[in-house]
C-alpha cells in the first residue's frame, strides 16, 4: 500500500493547544473509521503554519475524501517514493 505525505496549510498551527490537537485527532480517527480499513494515519508534524501528515492509503483520492469529510485542508498530496536516513550513507 502506498505511503503519502499530506501538506495542510493552517494559519498558526503551531499555536494549537493540546486540547485542539486532541479534538483534531479524534475527528481524523473518526473519519478514518468511516472510510474503512484501507487508510492508516501514521503521524503528523505540526509547524508554525502547516501540518504534514503521513498516511498509508490505496490512493490520493481517498485522502482527499478524508480531508473533505473531516473539514481538513488538503493543499498537496505527495506519494513517498523512497525513504532515506543517515544509514543510507553507509
N, C-alpha and C positions, 0 to 999 in steps of 0.2 A: 504494500500500500504506500502511495507517495506521501512524503512529508512536505509541509508548506510553512512559509513564514508570512503572516498577515501583518500589514502595516496599517495602523489605525491612528489618524490624526485626531487628537483630543487635547484641546487647549487646557493647560495647567494640569495635565495628567499626573505630574509629579507631586501635586498638592492634594491628590485624593487621599482621604483618610482611610484607616484600616477598615472602618465600617463601610465606607463607599466601595472599597475593593472587595470586601466580603459580599456585598449585595450584587456587584457586577459578576463576581464569580458564581454566585448562586444562580443568577439569571442565565449565564452561559451554560452551566451544567444542566439546567432545566431544559434549555433549547436542545442541547445535545441529546438528552434522553428522548425528546420528541422526534429527533431526526433518525434515531436508531443506532445500532451498534457499529456502523461504518465510520463514525467520526470519533476521534480521540484528541482531547486537548492535553498537550504535554506541559507547557509552561508559557508564561508571558513575562516580558521585560518592560517595565514602566520607566519612561524617561520624562523629561520636563513637559514635552508637548506631544508625545507619541507613545503608543503601546505596540510592541511587537509580540505577536502570539505565534506559537509553534503548534501545529496541528498535524495529525495523520488523518487523511481523508481520501476517499476514492477519486475526487476531482475538485477543481476550483469552484464549480457551480454550487456544490453542497456547502462550501464555506461562505460563499456569498449569501446563500439562503439563511445560514446560521446568523449572519450579521443582520439581515433583514428581519428575521423573526425576533431577534433579541434587541433590535434597535441600536446595534453597534456599527460604527462606521467601518467600511472596508475600502481603504484607499489604494491598496495594492495587495495582490496575492502572488507570491513567488514560490515556485516549486524548488525544493532543495535538490541540487544535482549531485553534490559531494559534500563531505564534511572533512575539514582539516583541523588539526591541533598541533601542539609542539611535537608530538610523536611522529607527525608526517615528515618532519625534517630529518629523521634518523635514517 
